[in-house]
Amino acid sequence: MSLQVEKLEHNMAKLTIEVGAEDLEKAIEKAYQKNKGKISVPGFRKGKVPRKLIEKMYGEAVFYEDAANALIPEAYDKALEECEEDIVSSPKIEVTSIEAGKGMTFTAEVALKPEVTLGEYKGVEVAKADTEVTDDEIMAAIDKERESNARAIVITDRPVKAGDETIIDFEGFVDGVAFDGGKGENYPLTIGSGAFIPGFEEGLVGANLNEETDVNVTFPEDYQASELAGKAAVFKCTVKEIKEKELPELDDEFAAEVSEFDTLEEYKADVKKNLEEKKISNAKREKIDAVIDAVVNNATMDIPEAMVTTMQRQILDEYAQNMQAQGLNLEQYMQYTGIDAETMMEQLKPQAESRIKGRLVLEAVAKAENIVATEEDFEAEIKTMAEAYGIEADKAKELLGEKGKKSVMEDVCIKKAQEFIVENAKEA
């Protein structure tokens, strides 16, 4: 195998990889052995047709595709080991020549890690986050707890009002004609939830139990069913049940029921403490993000599109794994949301660009400040990883290998660089 590297514009490169005739011949023979049982030729039993006869009947290139598919991954991996460039994308492969007795040549277009020119990164100024907890925020948190502990009271002596939980029958009409999907029976609807199109829930306010009520609405212009978009409709509705939430009294008894405290004042103090801790944690994360954003904005770099695409796919894979852990696959998610893979990839692009730029500037800061990861840092990371997965530290090292260790050490440097710029930032 031989390798040539051609630098292209915007941090792209073309690798030209040549595979020798001998290796190609072995791959063609393997392809023949794999496929010969599928080929029928009169006068020969399946699997017994000579390779030369098959090539004569179907063309010399009959096994080239399978041979190339077998050769390319291994040849590309060897090229990566030999190449001194820092490749940061999946390759775009193209076979440029393949011929028995002469070998195969293919190209791999890849993105190279871009150089970063740092601007100001020490002492960048960011806004100071507000971590003060107000009385209104405390009461909002407590009211949310009261809502979750409310009991539903059946109402029979008044019409529907905002906030009620109702059971309704409905049927929708456009120009006097019922439309598909516009009918429901015993449908649970909380008035004010926004579950229906604008105007529907508001139109039920004042409706009496077991009396038909006409609700006039207009479908939004961007409604998902194009045949209804922008059209006026009448829903004939009957409210079959009304329930009203009754919140628990705000007293010591309530505090004892929802917490470990005996008095309302103790419970309020604990709510305030938890809100403060959450705000401080969020402020820390916001500061980190703001400092990194400032350093990125002060730096210059030319990010190749292929690098962004590779990161988009990586993030999409992460989403797919998270969904799988929740018992949902990506295809099901796209069906439920009506989003296709192309749209999803496009939506992930800003996140991919941000992740790439943040990583690159932190690598540049680590280099500029001679920040390194020590063996002690590595041991500490291994200990944390081993505890998280419930395995011995030595087993974690074994699973990582040298390549994994290098990745961990790089991540430690990134973490240290992040701590450095955050510690040196100024809060306005």
TAGI-V876073 format. One record per pair of residues at least 24 apart in sequence whose C-alpha atoms are under 7 Angstrom apart, sorted by the first residue. I is the first residue (numbers start at 1). J is the second residue. Records with the same first field share a line. If there is no record, write none. Layout:
I=J, J
This chain:
3=79
10=302, 304
11=111, 112, 114, 304
12=110, 111, 112, 304
13=109, 110, 111, 112
14=107, 108, 109, 110
15=107, 108, 109
16=106, 107, 108
17=105, 106, 107
18=104, 105, 106
19=103, 104, 105
20=103, 104
21=100, 101, 102, 103
24=100, 103, 104
25=100
27=67, 70, 71
28=63, 64, 67
31=63, 66, 67
32=63
85=112
86=112, 113
87=111, 112, 113
88=112, 113, 307
89=306, 307, 310
90=310
111=304, 306, 307
114=301, 302, 303
115=301
116=299, 300, 301, 360, 361, 364
117=299, 300, 301
118=298, 299, 300
119=298, 299
120=295, 298
121=295, 421
122=421, 424, 425
123=424, 425, 426
124=291, 294, 425, 426
125=425, 426, 427, 428
126=290, 291, 426, 427, 428
127=427, 428
128=427, 428
129=283
131=276, 279, 280
132=276
133=272, 275, 276
138=271, 272
146=247, 248
147=247
150=245, 246, 247, 248
151=245, 246, 247
152=243, 244, 245, 246
153=243, 244, 245, 246
154=242, 243, 244
155=242, 243, 244
159=206, 207, 208, 209
160=204, 205, 206, 207, 208, 242
161=205, 206
162=191, 192, 205
163=190, 191, 192
164=190, 191, 242, 243, 244
165=189, 190, 191, 242, 243, 244
166=190, 239, 241, 242, 243
167=239, 240, 241, 242
168=237, 238, 239, 240
169=237, 238, 239
170=235, 236, 237, 238
171=235, 236, 237
172=233, 234, 235, 236
173=233, 234, 235
174=232, 233, 234
208=239
209=239, 240, 241
210=238, 239, 240
211=238, 239
212=236, 237, 238
213=237, 238
288=422
291=422, 425
292=358
296=357, 358, 361
308=352, 353
311=352
312=345, 348, 349, 352
362=414, 417, 418
363=414
365=417
366=413, 414, 417
371=413, 417
372=413
373=409, 412, 413
378=409
